[in-house]
Amino acid sequence: MAGTEKAESLEKKKKGTFRETILLLITGIGIALLLQAFVIGSFYIPSESMENTLKINDRVFVNKLAGPPGRGDIVVFKGWNGEDTIKRVIGVGGDRVKCCDSERRITINGKPLDESSYLYPDDYPSGDEFDVKVPPGTLWLMGDHRSASADARSHVDDGDSAFIPVDDVIGTAVVRYWPLGRGTIFTKPDSFAEVE
């Protein structure tokens, strides 16, 4: 009789452990899905437009709760073709962004921007000249590899479609996690701190 009770007790314990394991697994998956949907996402780099900052096949984590993006941030947004796209914020609402001054630099509100820390080596800040006023609630976005980037400059002649609404920003890139050997935390380039 005692052996039967012991066997039943062991069987109940196994069933309880199995149920707990399943419940923990379902809870973990649920939390991961919620984090992916609302807090942090992963983005794969499909093109060379952000080289050398980001190379093809790099992967980044994107903070979806970072708040409004600022100048110098790298953001993922719903792009001009409707696909998720990644570029750098050069100008925010109210900024006058112009290319180029006498030294071939982009200026923001009349101040030249030193882009040497992220611009693709031997690339010009822009092969196209432009002078735009960024409407409120929008951003002027450009790739770091300017000669290989279809960005806001490609849409200047299309009216306001060159500017991306802040509401179309999915999140701000915070860290490159793949490949492991090139992992890095993204910070704003110092040159943007000088722009008012």
C-alpha positions as a Markdown table, in Angstrom:
| # | Residue | x | y | z |
|---|---|---|---|---|
| 1 | Met | 0.0 | 0.0 | 0.0 |
| 2 | Ala | 2.8 | 2.4 | 0.9 |
| 3 | Gly | 4.6 | 1.6 | -2.4 |
| 4 | Thr | 1.4 | 2.5 | -4.3 |
| 5 | Glu | 1.0 | 5.8 | -2.5 |
| 6 | Lys | 4.7 | 6.6 | -3.1 |
| 7 | Ala | 4.3 | 5.8 | -6.9 |
| 8 | Glu | 1.2 | 8.0 | -7.1 |
| 9 | Ser | 3.0 | 10.9 | -5.3 |
| 10 | Leu | 6.0 | 10.6 | -7.7 |
| 11 | Glu | 3.6 | 10.6 | -10.7 |
| 12 | Lys | 1.8 | 13.8 | -9.5 |
| 13 | Lys | 5.2 | 15.5 | -8.9 |
| 14 | Lys | 6.3 | 14.7 | -12.4 |
| 15 | Lys | 3.0 | 16.0 | -13.9 |
| 16 | Gly | 3.4 | 19.2 | -11.8 |
| 17 | Thr | 7.0 | 19.7 | -12.9 |
| 18 | Phe | 6.0 | 19.2 | -16.5 |
| 19 | Arg | 3.1 | 21.7 | -16.2 |
| 20 | Glu | 5.4 | 24.3 | -14.6 |
| 21 | Thr | 8.0 | 23.8 | -17.3 |
| 22 | Ile | 5.3 | 24.4 | -20.0 |
| 23 | Leu | 3.9 | 27.4 | -18.2 |
| 24 | Leu | 7.4 | 28.9 | -17.8 |
| 25 | Leu | 8.1 | 28.3 | -21.5 |
| 26 | Ile | 4.9 | 29.9 | -22.7 |
| 27 | Thr | 5.4 | 32.9 | -20.3 |
| 28 | Gly | 9.0 | 33.4 | -21.6 |
| 29 | Ile | 7.8 | 33.3 | -25.2 |
| 30 | Gly | 5.1 | 35.8 | -24.4 |
| 31 | Ile | 7.5 | 38.2 | -22.7 |
| 32 | Ala | 10.0 | 37.9 | -25.6 |
| 33 | Leu | 7.2 | 38.7 | -28.1 |
| 34 | Leu | 6.0 | 41.7 | -26.1 |
| 35 | Leu | 9.6 | 43.0 | -25.9 |
| 36 | Gln | 10.1 | 42.5 | -29.6 |
| 37 | Ala | 6.8 | 44.3 | -30.4 |
| 38 | Phe | 7.1 | 47.3 | -28.1 |
| 39 | Val | 10.5 | 47.7 | -26.6 |
| 40 | Ile | 13.5 | 46.4 | -28.6 |
| 41 | Gly | 13.8 | 45.0 | -32.0 |
| 42 | Ser | 16.5 | 43.5 | -34.2 |
| 43 | Phe | 17.3 | 44.9 | -37.7 |
| 44 | Tyr | 19.4 | 43.3 | -40.4 |
| 45 | Ile | 21.5 | 45.6 | -42.7 |
| 46 | Pro | 20.7 | 44.8 | -46.3 |
| 47 | Ser | 22.8 | 47.3 | -48.2 |
| 48 | Glu | 26.0 | 49.3 | -48.2 |
| 49 | Ser | 24.3 | 52.7 | -47.6 |
| 50 | Met | 25.5 | 53.0 | -44.0 |
| 51 | Glu | 29.1 | 51.8 | -44.5 |
| 52 | Asn | 31.5 | 51.8 | -42.8 |
| 53 | Thr | 29.4 | 52.4 | -39.7 |
| 54 | Leu | 27.2 | 49.4 | -40.6 |
| 55 | Lys | 28.1 | 46.8 | -43.2 |
| 56 | Ile | 26.0 | 44.4 | -45.2 |
| 57 | Asn | 24.8 | 41.5 | -42.9 |
| 58 | Asp | 25.4 | 43.4 | -39.7 |
| 59 | Arg | 22.6 | 43.2 | -37.1 |
| 60 | Val | 21.6 | 45.9 | -34.7 |
| 61 | Phe | 19.3 | 46.2 | -31.7 |
| 62 | Val | 16.8 | 49.1 | -32.0 |
| 63 | Asn | 15.3 | 50.8 | -29.0 |
| 64 | Lys | 11.6 | 51.5 | -29.8 |
| 65 | Leu | 11.1 | 53.5 | -26.6 |
| 66 | Ala | 14.0 | 55.9 | -27.1 |
| 67 | Gly | 11.8 | 58.9 | -27.7 |
| 68 | Pro | 12.1 | 61.5 | -30.5 |
| 69 | Pro | 15.3 | 61.0 | -32.5 |
| 70 | Gly | 17.9 | 63.7 | -32.5 |
| 71 | Arg | 20.6 | 64.9 | -34.9 |
| 72 | Gly | 23.3 | 62.2 | -35.3 |
| 73 | Asp | 21.0 | 59.3 | -34.2 |
| 74 | Ile | 20.9 | 56.2 | -36.4 |
| 75 | Val | 17.2 | 55.3 | -36.9 |
| 76 | Val | 15.1 | 52.5 | -38.4 |
| 77 | Phe | 12.0 | 53.9 | -40.1 |
| 78 | Lys | 9.4 | 53.1 | -42.7 |
| 79 | Gly | 11.3 | 54.2 | -45.8 |
| 80 | Trp | 10.4 | 55.9 | -49.0 |
| 81 | Asn | 9.5 | 52.5 | -50.6 |
| 82 | Gly | 7.5 | 51.4 | -47.5 |
| 83 | Glu | 10.2 | 49.0 | -46.3 |
| 84 | Asp | 12.1 | 49.2 | -43.0 |
| 85 | Thr | 15.2 | 51.4 | -43.7 |
| 86 | Ile | 18.2 | 52.6 | -41.6 |
| 87 | Lys | 19.8 | 56.0 | -42.0 |
| 88 | Arg | 21.4 | 58.8 | -39.9 |
| 89 | Val | 19.4 | 61.8 | -38.7 |
| 90 | Ile | 21.1 | 64.9 | -40.1 |
| 91 | Gly | 18.3 | 67.5 | -39.6 |
| 92 | Val | 15.3 | 67.7 | -37.4 |
| 93 | Gly | 12.1 | 69.9 | -37.7 |
| 94 | Gly | 13.0 | 73.6 | -38.0 |
| 95 | Asp | 16.6 | 72.9 | -39.2 |
| 96 | Arg | 18.0 | 74.4 | -42.4 |
| 97 | Val | 20.2 | 71.8 | -44.0 |
| 98 | Lys | 22.4 | 72.8 | -46.9 |
| 99 | Cys | 25.1 | 71.4 | -49.1 |
| 100 | Cys | 27.6 | 72.5 | -49.5 |
| 101 | Asp | 29.8 | 75.3 | -48.1 |
| 102 | Ser | 33.1 | 76.4 | -49.7 |
| 103 | Glu | 34.9 | 73.4 | -48.1 |
| 104 | Arg | 32.2 | 70.9 | -49.4 |
| 105 | Arg | 30.7 | 70.4 | -45.9 |
| 106 | Ile | 27.0 | 70.1 | -45.1 |
| 107 | Thr | 25.8 | 72.9 | -42.9 |
| 108 | Ile | 23.0 | 72.8 | -40.3 |
| 109 | Asn | 21.5 | 76.2 | -39.4 |
| 110 | Gly | 24.7 | 77.8 | -40.9 |
| 111 | Lys | 27.1 | 75.7 | -38.9 |
| 112 | Pro | 29.4 | 73.3 | -40.8 |
| 113 | Leu | 29.2 | 69.7 | -39.8 |
| 114 | Asp | 32.4 | 67.6 | -39.3 |
| 115 | Glu | 31.4 | 64.2 | -40.6 |
| 116 | Ser | 34.8 | 62.6 | -40.6 |
| 117 | Ser | 34.0 | 60.2 | -37.8 |
| 118 | Tyr | 31.3 | 58.3 | -39.7 |
| 119 | Leu | 31.4 | 59.3 | -43.4 |
| 120 | Tyr | 32.6 | 56.6 | -45.7 |
| 121 | Pro | 36.3 | 57.1 | -46.5 |
| 122 | Asp | 37.0 | 59.3 | -49.5 |
| 123 | Asp | 33.2 | 60.0 | -50.0 |
| 124 | Tyr | 31.9 | 63.6 | -50.2 |
| 125 | Pro | 29.2 | 64.7 | -47.9 |
| 126 | Ser | 27.0 | 64.9 | -51.0 |
| 127 | Gly | 27.4 | 64.8 | -54.7 |
| 128 | Asp | 24.1 | 66.7 | -55.0 |
| 129 | Glu | 23.6 | 70.3 | -53.9 |
| 130 | Phe | 20.5 | 71.0 | -51.8 |
| 131 | Asp | 19.2 | 73.7 | -49.4 |
| 132 | Val | 16.1 | 72.5 | -47.4 |
| 133 | Lys | 14.1 | 73.7 | -44.4 |
| 134 | Val | 13.0 | 70.6 | -42.4 |
| 135 | Pro | 9.3 | 70.9 | -41.7 |
| 136 | Pro | 8.2 | 70.4 | -38.0 |
| 137 | Gly | 7.6 | 66.8 | -37.0 |
| 138 | Thr | 9.9 | 65.5 | -39.8 |
| 139 | Leu | 13.5 | 64.4 | -40.2 |
| 140 | Trp | 16.2 | 64.8 | -42.9 |
| 141 | Leu | 17.9 | 61.4 | -43.2 |
| 142 | Met | 21.1 | 60.4 | -45.0 |
| 143 | Gly | 23.3 | 57.3 | -45.2 |
| 144 | Asp | 26.9 | 57.4 | -44.2 |
| 145 | His | 28.1 | 56.0 | -47.5 |
| 146 | Arg | 26.7 | 59.0 | -49.5 |
| 147 | Ser | 27.6 | 57.9 | -53.0 |
| 148 | Ala | 25.8 | 54.5 | -52.4 |
| 149 | Ser | 22.8 | 55.8 | -50.4 |
| 150 | Ala | 19.3 | 56.5 | -51.8 |
| 151 | Asp | 18.2 | 58.9 | -49.0 |
| 152 | Ala | 16.4 | 62.3 | -48.6 |
| 153 | Arg | 18.5 | 63.8 | -51.4 |
| 154 | Ser | 16.9 | 61.4 | -53.9 |
| 155 | His | 13.5 | 62.9 | -53.1 |
| 156 | Val | 14.2 | 66.6 | -53.0 |
| 157 | Asp | 12.3 | 67.2 | -56.3 |
| 158 | Asp | 9.3 | 65.3 | -54.9 |
| 159 | Gly | 8.1 | 68.0 | -52.6 |
| 160 | Asp | 7.9 | 67.1 | -48.9 |
| 161 | Ser | 8.4 | 63.4 | -49.5 |
| 162 | Ala | 12.1 | 63.9 | -48.9 |
| 163 | Phe | 11.3 | 64.4 | -45.2 |
| 164 | Ile | 10.3 | 61.4 | -43.0 |
| 165 | Pro | 7.7 | 62.0 | -40.4 |
| 166 | Val | 9.0 | 61.3 | -36.8 |
| 167 | Asp | 5.9 | 59.0 | -36.4 |
| 168 | Asp | 7.4 | 56.7 | -39.1 |
| 169 | Val | 10.5 | 56.1 | -37.0 |
| 170 | Ile | 10.4 | 52.5 | -35.5 |
| 171 | Gly | 13.3 | 53.1 | -33.2 |
| 172 | Thr | 16.9 | 54.2 | -32.6 |
| 173 | Ala | 19.8 | 51.8 | -33.2 |
| 174 | Val | 21.6 | 51.3 | -29.9 |
| 175 | Val | 24.1 | 48.5 | -30.5 |
| 176 | Arg | 25.5 | 46.4 | -33.2 |
| 177 | Tyr | 25.5 | 42.8 | -31.9 |
| 178 | Trp | 26.5 | 40.9 | -35.0 |
| 179 | Pro | 29.1 | 40.0 | -36.0 |
| 180 | Leu | 30.4 | 39.6 | -32.5 |
| 181 | Gly | 33.9 | 40.8 | -33.3 |
| 182 | Arg | 32.4 | 44.2 | -34.4 |
| 183 | Gly | 30.0 | 44.7 | -31.6 |
| 184 | Thr | 29.6 | 48.3 | -30.6 |
| 185 | Ile | 27.3 | 50.7 | -28.7 |
| 186 | Phe | 26.3 | 53.6 | -30.9 |
| 187 | Thr | 26.8 | 57.2 | -29.6 |
| 188 | Lys | 26.0 | 60.5 | -31.2 |
| 189 | Pro | 29.0 | 62.0 | -33.0 |
| 190 | Asp | 30.4 | 65.0 | -31.1 |
| 191 | Ser | 30.0 | 67.3 | -34.2 |
| 192 | Phe | 26.3 | 67.3 | -33.7 |
| 193 | Ala | 26.6 | 68.9 | -30.2 |
| 194 | Glu | 27.9 | 72.0 | -31.9 |
| 195 | Val | 24.7 | 72.5 | -33.9 |
| 196 | Glu | 21.9 | 74.6 | -32.4 |
